[in-house]
């Protein structure tokens, strides 16, 4: 604890699920024991997982004012972004030129989406409307169909399935006979969730008229022609949409792997640096997903709360990945219990206590639901 202050000062950098769940969890676990500062670049939180289908007339993405969420967490909001860390001085610099002291720093800045296929519309890089525009272009007979790609590497594949289902539904609604192909590097659809979920996902895609290419990566793309590896198959006359590849924040002053992600232990502590945590997409976990980020926040928040003096048991890192697939005739609720993301036990059932948000985050989901009710 810094000299001259009676309370631990926790600075949380980021404005997404991980950062907001962190500040809300700190307030729940250690009320009055911490000075919490939230450094967030955006005035509004938008649930990215729910924004995938919005341009197709799907459910609108859940939104919340960052300032209101910070108030609920009793956190001081600084509208800025993390630029660098000076761990020996226990300070962080911001893009706006501020220098903020911390006792504990949490890096929850997320990752940077990048375009994996030149010329392809990319979720998270291009405007969301570009995806719907692509499908409508295909419907106007400019192309024979659309291919939606899940690239290899750290990612979260579910949005590609939803894009494929909504694209197929949009084309069918326009009475257009066009191909929709889902290309994924997974060995089977939604492989993470096991046999039952994979089989159900395959049937949902088949019923919607979506062709599936598993175990495939893009080897070439030009002028409406997509070449797949290792099969060598060519998909001609298709427009291409892709999930992004992700690049970690590579924060100056902190260690990072070759892709810019910060190495962490099972408590979210950055390896080799004292009093710095990294959670969510900024950390070097291979799976990037909102409910997982929220659970990382919960574990790290408990660790920080105990250090601040909260009389609470330690939180064990035992992740449960929860997700809901939209776009089918019914929502498909998915749950997996990975062991360090190497093995899974399968389960496909409605998520317990599900809220109107798509991301399962205990504190953030409740806060967003409350805000929605207050504005009705």
N, C-alpha and C positions, 0 to 999 in steps of 0.2 A: 504494500500500500504506500502511495507516495507521501512524502513528508508534507505536513501542513494540511492534509485532507483526512477527514474521518471516514470517508467511504471510498470503496474501490471504484475507479473510473474505468468503465468498459466502453470502448469505441467500436461500433459495428459499421462496417463499410459495405454498402450495397442497398438495393431497393427492391429485390425480388423476394421470392418465397423464403429463402434461407435467412436473409437479413431480417425480414419482418417477423417471421416466426421466432427468431432469436430474441429480438427486443421484447416481444410479448411474453415469451417464456421466462426471460429474466425478471420481468415484473411479477409474473405469477410465482416464481420460485424464491425470489429474494426482494419482496417489496420493502422499500426504504433502506436497503442495504447497499445500493449501488447508485452511482451517477452514470447514466447511460446516454451516450451520444450516438445518434444514427446519422451517418453520412450517406446521403442518397441523392443520385443525380436527377431523378424524375419526380415530378409533382404528383403523378398518378401511378398507382400499381395496376397493371393489367395482367390478368391471369393468362399467360401465354398459351398454356395447354388448351384453354377454352376458345382461343382466338382462331384456331385452325379452321373451324367450320363456319365461322361468322359470315364470311363473304358469300357462302352458299345458302344463306337464309337459315342457318342453324342457330342454336341458342346463342345469345350474345355473351361475349366474354365478361366475366365478373371483373368489376373495377372498384377501386377504393382510393381515396385521397391519401397520399403518403403522410401528410401532416396530421390527419385525423387518426391514422393508425399509430403514428408516433405518440400522439397525445394519450391514446389508450394504454400505451406501454410506459407512460411517464418518462419518455425519452426526449432529449433535446435534439431537434432536427437541424442538421446543417445541409443545405442544398448544394452539394458539391460531389466530387468523385475522388476516390483514392488514386494517388499518382505514384507514391513511393513510401517506403518504410525505413526508418532509422532505428533498428531494434536495440542497439546499445544505448541510444538516448531515450528509448521508449516514446518516440514521436512518429507521426505519419504526416506526410505532405499531401496536399490535395491539388487537383487540377487547377483550382482557382487561386493557388498560392498560399493557402492557409497552412499552418503547422499546428497539429493537435497532439497534446500529450495523452498517453494512455497508461493504465496499469495492465489492462488486458485488451488486446486487439483481436477482432474477429473479421476475417476477410471473407465476405459473402458477395463478391462482385459478379459472380457468374462467369461465363465463358463467352468468347467472341465467335459468332457464327460466321462461317466462311463458305464460299461457293465451291463445291467439289467438282462440278461439271460445267465447263465453259458454255455459256449460252442457255443454260437451263434456268427456269424460274426456281428460286430457292427460298423455302420457308425460313423466316427469320432474317433474311437478307433483303429480299424484295418486299414491297408492300403486299399486305394480305390480299388486296383486291387483284393483284397480278395473277394469283392462282385461279380465281374465278374467271378472270378475263381469258386466261389460257383455255379453260374448258369451253367457254363460249365461242372462242375462235375455232376450236375443233368442231363444235356443233354447227358452225356456219360452213362446213365442208372444205375448210382450208387444209385439213389434215385428216388422216385416217383414224387417229386415236391419240391417247395420252399414256405416257409411261411415268410412273411415280417411283422414285428410287430411294431406298435406304442405304446410304453409303456405309462402308466398314469404318470401324473406329469408335471412340466414345460417343454415344448418342442415346436417344430414346426413340424407339421405332414407332410407337403407337400413332403419332400424328400422320404418318404415311398411310396407315390402314384407313384412318378416318378420311383423309383426302381421297383415297381411291374409292371408298364407298360413296362419298358425297359426289364425286365426279361422275361415277356410274349412275347415281340417282338423278343428277342434273341432266345428263345426256338422255336418259330414258324418259325423263319428264318432257324433254324437247322432241321426243319421238325421233331421235337420231341413233342410227346403228353404228356405233363407234367402239373401237377397242379401248379398254382400260387395263393396263398391265401394271402390276405391282412387282418391282424388282427389289429383292432384299438379300443381303449377305447372310442373313440368318439361315440355319440349316432347315428350319421349318417355321411356319408362321407363329409369331409370338412365342418363340422357343423358350424364353425365360420362364414362362408360366406353366410349362409342363404339357403332358399328353392331352389332358382333357381340354384345356383352354386352346391348345394348338389345333386340335381337331375341330372344335367349335368355330374358331376363327376361319379355318379353311372352308368350312361349310357356309359361313356367312359370306365370304368372298365369292364362292361359287354361285350362291343364290343371287348375289347382286350382279353377276356377270363379269367379275374381275378375274382376269388371268393372273396366275401367280408364278413367279420365277424365284425359287429359293436358292441359296448357296451361290448367288450370282453377284458379280460386280461389273461396273461399266468399264469396258476396255477402250471404247471410242465413241465419239458423238459428233456428228456433223450433218447439217442440212437435212434434218428429219430422219436420220438413220442412227440407231443406237446399237452398238456391238457389245455383247455380253461375254464375260469370261467366267469360268473356263470353257463354257460350251461352244463359244464362237457364234452363237445365234445372232442374227441381225433382225432388229425390229425396224421396219421401214415405214416412213410416213407418219411418225409419231412426234408429238411435242413432248418435252420432258420437264417434269417438276421433280425437285429433290429436297430431301432434308439436308441441312447443312452439316459440314464437318465442324468440329469445335476446336478452338484454340484457347488455352488457359490464359489467365491474366498476366503471367510472368511479371510479378510486381518487383520493381527494382528494390533491392535490399533484402529480399526473401529468396529461399531456394526454390527451384522449379525443375520439373523434368523437361525432356526435350520438346514436349508439346506445350509447355508453359503452365502446367498444372502444379499446384503446391502439394508436396508430399506430406501426408498426415498419418497419425496413428488412429486407433479406434475411438479415441476421445475427441478427435478433430484437431489435435494439437499439431502445429507445423513442426516436422521433425528437424531438430537442430537449432531451433529458435525458442527462447523462453517467452511465455505469455502471449503467444500468437496462435490463434486458431484459424483454420480455413474450413468452410462448410459449403455444401451445394456444389454447383458446377465448377467452382474455382479449385476444388480439391481433386486429388488424382485418383478418384474412384472411377472405374470404367463405365459405369452406368450413370447417366445424367437424367434425373427425374425428380419432380416436385415433391412427392410424398417422402422420398428418400432424403431430400435436402431438409425437409421439415424435421425428420427424425434425427438427422445429424445435428441440427440446431438444438433439439431438445437435450441431447446428450451433452453437448458442449455447454449449454446454458446451465445445466445442473452442476457441471464441474466448476463453472465460474461462480454460481450461487453458493456452493459449499465453501469455496475459497473466501467469499465475502462474509461468511459466518452463518449462512442458512443451515438450520438443523434438519437436513434431509439426507436420505440414503443416496449413495452414488447411483447413477444411471448406467445400465449395461447396454452396450451396443448390440442390439439384436434386431436388425432391420426387417421390416415387413413392407414389401413393395405393393402398393395398392394403386389400381388404375381402373378407369371406366372407358370402354370403347363406345363411341357414339357413331351413328350413321347406319346402323343395322335396323332391322324391324324392332329390336329391343336392345336396351343397353346391356352390354356385357361387362359385368363386374369381375375384376381379376385381382388375385392376391397371391403373392409368392413369398416364401421365407428363405432368402438366400443365406448361405454360410460363406461370408466374405465373397459373395457373388460368384462362387465356384459351383455350388450345387443348389438345387432348389427342391422344395416340396410343392406339389401342385395343388391348386384350389381355385375353383371358379364359382363364386357365390356373391350375392349382394354384399356390399361393404357395410359393416355395422355402423350405425350412426351417421350415415352419409348425409352431407349437407348439399346446398345448391352449388357449391364450388366443385370444380373438377379435380383439383389437387386436394389430397387428404392431408391437411395440416391442422392439428388440434386447435391451436390458439388463433391462427390467422383465419381459418375457415369460419370459426365462430364469430370473429370480429367482423368479417365481411358480410355474413348472414345478418348480423345485428344491424349493420349500417344499411343494408338493403331493406330491412323491415322498417327502419326509422324513416326512410325516404318514400315509403308507399303512401 
